[in-house]
Amino acid sequence: MKVTVDMDKCQHYGQCCFEAPDVFELDADGKLQYVADVAEERRADVESAADVCPMQAIVVE
Amino acid sequence: MTGIVIVGAGLGGLRTAESARAAGYQGPITIVGEESHLPYNRPPLSKEALSTGVAVDDLHFRRKPSVDDVTWHLGAPAIGSDLVARTVTLADGTVLSFQALVAATGIRPRRLPIDGPQAGCIVLRTADDALQLRERLIPGAQVVILGAGFIGCEVAATAIKLGCTVHVVAIDTEPMIRPLGAELGSAMRVRHEHHGVHFHLGRFVTGFVGDEQITRVTVDDGTELAADVVVEAVGSVANVEWLAGNGLDLSDGLLVDDAMAVIDAPCPMFAVGDIARHPNAWFPGPARRIEHWNMPTETGKRAGQSLAAVLSGAPMDTAAFAAMPSFWSDQYSHKLQSFGMPGLADHITVVAGSPDGPCIAEYRRDGQLVGVVGIDMTAELAPYRKQLMGQQ
């Protein structure tokens, strides 16, 4: 599964990190880092992360 | 019978439908909406979208493929219902039958009865409202905002950015005082004043002046403010009138149980989002409505699971509902973020930084942590969220 975050939209609120901490993380500077290639069995949590993004910046394919 | 009817085509309605599908419900779903738009994201309407121009196509939520077969009945609000006969009546005369009903009609802006002309006074809830407001926020425009809550403050920041003159009139003594408390509210006021916003706090508007169009606003201390546009942002009212006559308590949204099932409903009926007054295991006390953006998703997920169970004849999951309320706000370059229910606090302590810069405040009630708010400190909030969930 492919994960993309629109970094123009992302405001680094980090809500996604709570849903899928293995995929999304705020770094020491508070900037979002994420894994773009994610195992299919993580889909439910990654979709939850996309659902809770206040900026709706996360696309899961 | 037409399966599930969801009244309300916002975030809560969409998430409920997606959750029912994810939980195995394969029957028909109809979603009714007052607006002509498919579900879209509202928070940008006072911020990015208001500042750069409103294009509702850019604001639509991505809808999961599982709801591709949902019937959307848009542009006609529900005006009545008969929960015993299991029907909902829409403004265009349509009568929909259902096996299970979901109330997801949300809230609308509260209006104040103010004397004088009304043209030029705008509320902000829908994309169409935002379009109307955007047209008037031209450089040099004199903007008077009634209310110093989140929407009032966000519109103030956006209007300043667009080159307007901004006055905020509010009965509260500091902006956003109910969620933030006086110290952080005051700290945010200073930031707004630094950008040029004029506050009239502890004050109320006594009248609108003008011929057909409002040109001035009078304040109770005698001040007269020139106004090209007035934004009324003084709280909200739950959209529950369409449920009148069914014997339900509609005094404060709809009271639901842990499964989001409406108490005392004579049919399978659920409520989600802003109108659901629900219990929350992480925040004991009376059931509460929480008008934060993440709650339609949380309550919608649970309602969808309950619907799938009820309609397959299985028992509903009655486990305690627990959800973490969260809000965020962008004002100028500043980011506020919160977890929990800071508005419940009786004691507030700044525990990191200082209110005039990046900071975190703890909100406690009877000594227990009930909320946390950060200004320009986001990553540092995570441990507090865990504490609020009882995972210290």
Interface residues (C-beta under 8 A of the other chain):
Chain A: Q11 H12 Y13 G14 Q15 C17 F18 L26 G30 E47 A50 D51 V52 P54 Q56 V59
Chain B: R15 N41 P43 F61 R62 K64 W293 N294 T297 S326 W328 D330 K335 Q337 T378 A379 L381 A382 R385
